[in-house]
Amino acid sequence: MKIYFYKRHFDFPEYRYEADFPERFTFAINQEKLPPHGSYLIIEKLGNFETPKFYITKIKRKDKITTFDHRISCVDVREITFSLSDVIKLLNLKQDRFSKSEIILLLADKKPKLNNLIGYIEKNNVDLKGYFNKKERKPVRLTVETSIQAIDAFATAFDVFGLNRHSYTRLTEEQIMDWEVEKLSPFMSSDPDGKHYLEMGDRRLYIQKVHNTAIERCLGVDLIYNFIDEHRIIFIQYKCFNHDDRKYYKSKDTNLDSEIKKMTDFDFIKNCRNISTQELRDLRICDCPMFVKLCSREISDKKEEPYGYYYGICVWSRLTKQEKAFIDYEDEPKISNSLFKDLVRAGLIGTIKPEAKILNEKLLRSFGDGRLTLIFTEQRVVDNR
């Protein structure tokens, strides 16, 4: 057992103005040494509150989502009564340890003071008794916070390339989270920079999972399909309906307005006729490269992808302005999974070269980091045999 402390409480902008963390959430961090699966993490959350709040969580999974960012998936999140100064005294820790790293290992197995730390936490939080001994329940389904986006991306990409569903191996949740794409199919690989792609013949499609990364903070999207040689890039933001009634309730999504603003903050999207159309019945398929996928939060073991539909961002923006409190599958126009794949396969959706350049320049201006570029020179391995 290992217990860590995370001091960068300001790294959670999506939860800064919410009273509590959700029971499950993920966050990205630029640090190589991360808490392993099954360990515990204590987080200080400041946000807009005068006094910090502390939470403890179990690390469900960690994965490398870009060449420099990592993501930690947290489950069973609980608010706790906790004092860092008291713990430093209790464990006789050196204060300077907390200035050397973002995530600090407090104690690990076989350390005599581990029980002291657990005892301190349980004494001050009666409801946590047994928290450190509870066995993890094996998940039956895949959830949106872990692997639904990756599963959906793989299934879509393989269909676009005309590959039979039985030609690739269904990955475990652990393999998906670790992006072990080479085990998915001989057509799936990674370049020397760690970018993942599907290749068949002379065609190559890069699949970039950017949820909770700098790219999402700039463009408001979760997933990118990048046909790099065509300068054709397709952006996807995932939204999930309520499990009970299959409705997406706008008021429950605190990121809705900011994501729409980011995804539509380009002249070639602002000038789309759907943005200014007065009647919903006049909305049409357009050339916007940004899409929202409204889908199920789970994928059953018998399914290959989540049930759902796509909406162009211009259409989605209009639908969110309706008076009713929710969006569901009755709202039109929408694009089915199969139709979306047909449009991608035919090259009818995605950016053109000038649009790709504009999007890429904004991304690089926002962060000044060349590693975020969406337009790059491919590194291909040449077989001289």
C-alpha positions as CSV (number, residue, x, y, z in Angstrom):
1,M,0.0,0.0,0.0
2,K,1.2,3.5,-0.9
3,I,-0.3,6.8,0.2
4,Y,0.6,10.0,-1.8
5,F,-0.1,13.7,-1.3
6,Y,-0.9,16.1,-4.3
7,K,-0.2,19.7,-3.5
8,R,-1.1,21.3,-6.8
9,H,-4.7,22.0,-5.9
10,F,-5.1,24.7,-8.5
11,D,-4.7,22.2,-11.4
12,F,-8.4,21.3,-11.4
13,P,-10.0,24.2,-13.3
14,E,-13.1,22.2,-14.2
15,Y,-13.9,21.7,-10.5
16,R,-12.6,25.0,-9.1
17,Y,-16.1,26.5,-8.5
18,E,-17.8,23.3,-7.5
19,A,-18.3,22.5,-3.8
20,D,-16.9,19.0,-4.1
21,F,-15.1,16.6,-6.4
22,P,-17.4,14.0,-8.1
23,E,-17.1,10.4,-6.9
24,R,-15.0,9.7,-10.0
25,F,-12.8,12.0,-12.0
26,T,-9.6,12.3,-14.0
27,F,-6.9,14.9,-14.2
28,A,-3.8,15.4,-16.3
29,I,-0.3,16.0,-15.0
30,N,3.1,16.6,-16.5
31,Q,5.2,14.3,-14.3
32,E,6.8,11.0,-15.0
33,K,6.7,9.3,-11.6
34,L,3.0,8.8,-10.8
35,P,1.1,6.9,-8.1
36,P,0.6,3.3,-9.3
37,H,-2.8,1.6,-9.8
38,G,-4.2,0.6,-6.4
39,S,-2.4,3.3,-4.4
40,Y,-4.1,6.2,-2.5
41,L,-3.9,10.0,-3.1
42,I,-4.7,12.8,-0.8
43,I,-5.6,16.0,-2.7
44,E,-5.8,19.6,-1.4
45,K,-8.6,21.5,-3.1
46,L,-8.6,25.3,-2.8
47,G,-10.7,26.7,-5.7
48,N,-12.6,29.8,-4.7
49,F,-12.9,28.8,-1.0
50,E,-11.1,30.6,1.8
51,T,-9.9,27.5,3.5
52,P,-8.7,24.4,1.7
53,K,-10.6,21.1,1.5
54,F,-9.0,17.7,1.5
55,Y,-10.0,14.6,-0.3
56,I,-8.7,11.0,-0.5
57,T,-9.1,8.9,-3.5
58,K,-8.0,5.5,-4.9
59,I,-6.0,5.5,-8.1
60,K,-7.9,3.4,-10.6
61,R,-5.5,3.8,-13.5
62,K,-2.8,6.0,-15.0
63,D,-2.1,6.4,-18.7
64,K,0.1,8.4,-21.0
65,I,-2.2,10.4,-23.2
66,T,0.3,12.5,-25.1
67,T,4.1,12.4,-25.3
68,F,4.4,14.7,-22.2
69,D,1.1,14.6,-20.3
70,H,-0.2,11.7,-18.1
71,R,-3.6,11.2,-16.8
72,I,-4.7,9.8,-13.4
73,S,-8.1,8.2,-13.0
74,C,-9.5,8.6,-9.5
75,V,-12.4,6.6,-7.9
76,D,-14.2,6.4,-4.6
77,V,-13.4,10.0,-3.8
78,R,-14.1,11.1,-0.3
79,E,-13.8,14.5,1.5
80,I,-11.8,14.1,4.7
81,T,-10.7,16.1,7.7
82,F,-7.0,16.4,7.3
83,S,-4.1,18.7,8.4
84,L,-0.9,18.6,6.5
85,S,1.1,20.2,9.3
86,D,-0.2,17.6,11.8
87,V,0.8,14.8,9.4
88,I,4.3,16.3,8.9
89,K,4.8,16.3,12.7
90,L,3.2,12.8,13.1
91,L,5.5,11.2,10.5
92,N,8.5,13.4,11.2
93,L,8.7,14.5,7.5
94,K,10.9,17.2,6.2
95,Q,9.1,20.3,4.9
96,D,11.4,20.7,1.9
97,R,10.1,17.4,0.4
98,F,6.9,19.2,-0.5
99,S,8.8,21.7,-2.7
100,K,10.6,19.2,-4.8
101,S,7.8,17.4,-6.5
102,E,4.1,17.9,-7.3
103,I,3.1,14.4,-6.0
104,I,4.8,13.3,-2.8
105,L,4.9,9.8,-1.4
106,L,4.0,10.0,2.2
107,L,4.4,6.4,3.2
108,A,4.6,3.0,1.6
109,D,4.4,-0.7,2.6
110,K,6.6,-2.0,5.4
111,K,7.1,1.5,6.8
112,P,6.3,1.3,10.5
113,K,4.6,4.7,10.4
114,L,2.1,3.6,7.7
115,N,-0.4,2.4,10.4
116,N,0.1,5.7,12.2
117,L,-1.0,7.6,9.1
118,I,-4.0,5.3,8.5
119,G,-4.9,5.6,12.1
120,Y,-4.8,9.4,12.0
121,I,-7.1,9.5,8.9
122,E,-9.6,7.0,10.3
123,K,-9.6,8.7,13.7
124,N,-10.6,12.0,12.2
125,N,-12.9,10.4,9.6
126,V,-15.1,7.8,11.2
127,D,-16.9,7.0,8.0
128,L,-13.5,5.9,6.4
129,K,-13.1,2.9,8.7
130,G,-12.3,0.0,6.4
131,Y,-11.6,2.3,3.4
132,F,-8.0,1.1,3.1
133,N,-9.0,-2.6,3.3
134,K,-11.9,-2.6,0.9
135,K,-11.4,-4.9,-2.1
136,E,-11.9,-3.3,-5.5
137,R,-14.9,-4.6,-7.4
138,K,-14.0,-5.8,-10.9
139,P,-15.8,-3.6,-13.4
140,V,-18.3,-5.3,-15.7
141,R,-18.7,-2.3,-18.1
142,L,-16.4,0.3,-19.5
143,T,-17.1,3.9,-18.3
144,V,-16.7,7.2,-20.1
145,E,-14.0,8.3,-17.7
146,T,-11.8,5.4,-18.6
147,S,-12.0,3.9,-22.0
148,I,-15.2,4.7,-23.9
149,Q,-13.6,7.3,-26.0
150,A,-10.7,5.1,-27.0
151,I,-13.0,2.1,-27.7
152,D,-15.2,4.3,-29.9
153,A,-12.2,5.8,-31.7
154,F,-10.8,2.3,-32.5
155,A,-14.1,1.0,-33.7
156,T,-14.7,4.1,-35.9
157,A,-11.2,4.1,-37.4
158,F,-11.3,0.4,-38.3
159,D,-14.7,0.8,-40.0
160,V,-13.5,3.8,-41.9
161,F,-10.6,1.7,-43.2
162,G,-12.9,-1.1,-44.1
163,L,-11.4,-3.6,-41.7
164,N,-13.6,-6.4,-40.4
165,R,-14.5,-6.2,-36.7
166,H,-13.1,-9.7,-36.2
167,S,-9.7,-8.6,-37.6
168,Y,-8.8,-6.9,-34.3
169,T,-8.5,-8.0,-30.7
170,R,-10.8,-6.6,-28.1
171,L,-8.5,-5.0,-25.5
172,T,-8.9,-5.1,-21.8
173,E,-9.6,-1.8,-19.9
174,E,-6.0,-1.8,-18.6
175,Q,-4.6,-2.1,-22.2
176,I,-6.8,0.7,-23.4
177,M,-5.8,3.0,-20.6
178,D,-2.1,2.3,-21.3
179,W,-2.7,2.7,-25.0
180,E,-1.3,-0.7,-25.8
181,V,-2.5,-0.2,-29.4
182,E,0.0,-2.6,-31.0
183,K,-1.9,-5.4,-29.3
184,L,-5.2,-4.3,-30.9
185,S,-4.1,-5.1,-34.5
186,P,-1.1,-5.4,-36.8
187,F,-2.5,-2.3,-38.5
188,M,-2.2,-0.2,-35.3
189,S,1.1,1.3,-34.3
190,S,3.0,4.3,-32.8
191,D,5.6,6.5,-34.3
192,P,8.9,7.4,-32.6
193,D,7.3,10.4,-30.9
194,G,4.6,8.2,-29.3
195,K,1.8,9.3,-31.7
196,H,-0.7,6.5,-32.3
197,Y,-2.0,5.7,-35.8
198,L,-3.8,3.2,-37.9
199,E,-2.1,2.4,-41.2
200,M,-3.2,0.4,-44.2
201,G,-1.3,0.6,-47.4
202,D,-0.2,4.3,-47.9
203,R,-3.0,5.6,-45.7
204,R,-2.4,6.7,-42.1
205,L,-4.9,8.0,-39.6
206,Y,-3.6,9.4,-36.3
207,I,-5.9,9.0,-33.3
208,Q,-5.2,11.5,-30.5
209,K,-7.0,11.1,-27.2
210,V,-6.8,14.6,-25.7
211,H,-9.3,14.6,-22.8
212,N,-8.0,16.6,-19.8
213,T,-5.0,17.9,-21.7
214,A,-3.8,21.3,-22.9
215,I,-5.4,20.6,-26.3
216,E,-8.8,20.2,-24.7
217,R,-8.3,23.3,-22.6
218,C,-7.7,25.3,-25.8
219,L,-10.1,23.7,-28.3
220,G,-12.7,22.1,-26.0
221,V,-12.5,18.6,-27.5
222,D,-11.8,15.1,-26.3
223,L,-10.6,13.2,-29.4
224,I,-9.0,14.0,-32.7
225,Y,-8.9,12.0,-36.0
226,N,-6.0,13.4,-37.9
227,F,-5.4,12.5,-41.6
228,I,-2.1,14.3,-41.5
229,D,-1.2,14.0,-45.2
230,E,-4.6,15.5,-46.2
231,H,-4.6,18.2,-43.5
232,R,-8.0,16.8,-42.7
233,I,-8.6,16.9,-39.0
234,I,-11.9,15.9,-37.2
235,F,-12.5,17.0,-33.6
236,I,-14.9,15.2,-31.2
237,Q,-16.3,16.2,-27.8
238,Y,-18.2,13.5,-25.9
239,K,-21.4,14.1,-24.0
240,C,-23.3,11.4,-22.2
241,F,-27.0,11.2,-21.5
242,N,-28.6,10.3,-18.2
243,H,-28.7,6.6,-17.8
244,D,-32.3,6.4,-16.6
245,D,-34.1,8.4,-19.3
246,R,-31.5,8.9,-22.0
247,K,-31.6,12.7,-21.8
248,Y,-28.6,15.1,-21.6
249,Y,-29.5,17.8,-19.0
250,K,-27.7,21.0,-19.9
251,S,-27.8,22.5,-16.4
252,K,-25.7,19.6,-15.0
253,D,-22.8,20.3,-17.4
254,T,-20.8,23.1,-16.0
255,N,-18.4,22.9,-19.0
256,L,-21.0,23.2,-21.7
257,D,-20.8,27.0,-22.4
258,S,-17.0,27.2,-22.3
259,E,-16.6,24.2,-24.6
260,I,-19.0,25.6,-27.2
261,K,-17.2,28.9,-27.1
262,K,-13.8,27.2,-27.6
263,M,-15.1,24.9,-30.4
264,T,-16.8,27.8,-32.3
265,D,-14.1,30.5,-31.8
266,F,-13.0,30.4,-35.5
267,D,-14.3,32.6,-38.3
268,F,-14.9,29.6,-40.6
269,I,-17.3,28.2,-38.0
270,K,-18.9,31.5,-36.9
271,N,-19.7,32.1,-40.6
272,C,-21.5,28.7,-40.9
273,R,-25.1,29.3,-42.0
274,N,-26.4,27.0,-39.2
275,I,-25.2,29.5,-36.6
276,S,-27.5,32.3,-38.0
277,T,-30.4,30.1,-39.1
278,Q,-33.6,31.2,-37.4
279,E,-35.5,27.9,-37.7
280,L,-34.2,24.5,-36.4
281,R,-35.8,22.8,-39.3
282,D,-33.5,24.8,-41.6
283,L,-30.3,23.3,-40.1
284,R,-28.3,21.3,-42.6
285,I,-25.1,19.2,-42.7
286,C,-22.3,21.7,-43.2
287,D,-18.5,21.7,-43.4
288,C,-17.7,22.4,-39.7
289,P,-14.9,20.0,-38.5
290,M,-16.0,20.0,-34.9
291,F,-18.6,17.5,-33.6
292,V,-20.3,16.5,-30.4
293,K,-21.1,12.9,-29.8
294,L,-24.1,12.3,-27.5
295,C,-23.9,8.7,-26.3
296,S,-24.3,6.1,-23.6
297,R,-22.0,6.4,-20.7
298,E,-21.3,2.7,-20.8
299,I,-20.5,0.0,-23.4
300,S,-21.9,-3.4,-22.6
301,D,-19.6,-6.4,-23.2
302,K,-21.7,-7.4,-26.2
303,K,-21.2,-4.0,-28.0
304,E,-18.2,-2.7,-29.9
305,E,-19.0,1.0,-29.5
306,P,-21.3,3.3,-27.4
307,Y,-24.9,3.8,-28.7
308,G,-25.3,7.4,-29.8
309,Y,-25.3,10.2,-32.4
310,Y,-23.1,13.0,-33.7
311,Y,-24.0,16.7,-34.0
312,G,-22.0,19.3,-35.8
313,I,-20.9,21.9,-33.3
314,C,-23.0,24.6,-35.1
315,V,-26.1,22.4,-34.7
316,W,-25.2,21.5,-31.1
317,S,-24.8,25.1,-30.3
318,R,-28.3,25.9,-31.6
319,L,-29.9,22.9,-29.8
320,T,-28.4,24.0,-26.4
321,K,-30.3,27.4,-26.8
322,Q,-33.7,25.7,-26.8
323,E,-35.9,26.5,-23.9
324,K,-36.3,22.8,-22.8
325,A,-33.9,21.6,-20.2
326,F,-32.4,18.7,-22.1
327,I,-31.3,17.3,-25.4
328,D,-32.2,13.8,-26.4
329,Y,-32.2,11.6,-29.5
330,E,-35.4,13.2,-30.8
331,D,-33.5,16.4,-31.5
332,E,-32.6,16.8,-35.2
333,P,-30.6,16.9,-37.3
334,K,-28.2,14.3,-36.0
335,I,-25.8,11.9,-37.7
336,S,-25.8,8.2,-36.9
337,N,-22.6,6.2,-36.1
338,S,-22.7,4.5,-39.5
339,L,-23.4,7.7,-41.5
340,F,-20.6,9.5,-39.6
341,K,-18.1,6.8,-40.7
342,D,-19.4,7.0,-44.3
343,L,-18.7,10.7,-44.3
344,V,-15.3,10.3,-42.9
345,R,-14.4,7.5,-45.3
346,A,-15.6,9.6,-48.2
347,G,-13.5,12.5,-47.1
348,L,-16.6,14.8,-46.8
349,I,-16.0,16.0,-43.3
350,G,-12.9,17.5,-41.6
351,T,-10.7,20.6,-42.0
352,I,-9.2,21.7,-45.3
353,K,-5.6,22.9,-45.3
354,P,-6.2,26.7,-44.4
355,E,-8.6,25.7,-41.5
356,A,-6.1,23.1,-40.2
357,K,-3.4,25.8,-40.2
358,I,-5.6,28.3,-38.3
359,L,-6.5,25.7,-35.6
360,N,-2.9,24.7,-35.2
361,E,-1.6,28.3,-34.9
362,K,-4.2,29.0,-32.2
363,L,-3.1,26.0,-30.3
364,L,0.6,26.8,-30.5
365,R,0.0,30.5,-29.6
366,S,-2.0,29.5,-26.6
367,F,0.7,27.4,-25.0
368,G,3.9,28.1,-26.9
369,D,4.7,24.4,-26.9
370,G,5.6,22.8,-30.3
371,R,4.8,19.3,-29.0
372,L,1.1,20.2,-29.3
373,T,1.2,20.7,-33.0
374,L,-1.4,18.9,-35.1
375,I,0.5,19.5,-38.3
376,F,3.8,17.7,-38.4
377,T,6.2,15.7,-40.6
378,E,5.5,12.0,-40.4
379,Q,8.3,9.7,-39.3
380,R,8.0,6.5,-41.3
381,V,10.1,3.4,-40.8
382,V,11.6,2.3,-44.1
383,D,12.2,-1.4,-44.6
384,N,15.3,-1.8,-46.7
385,R,15.2,-5.6,-46.7
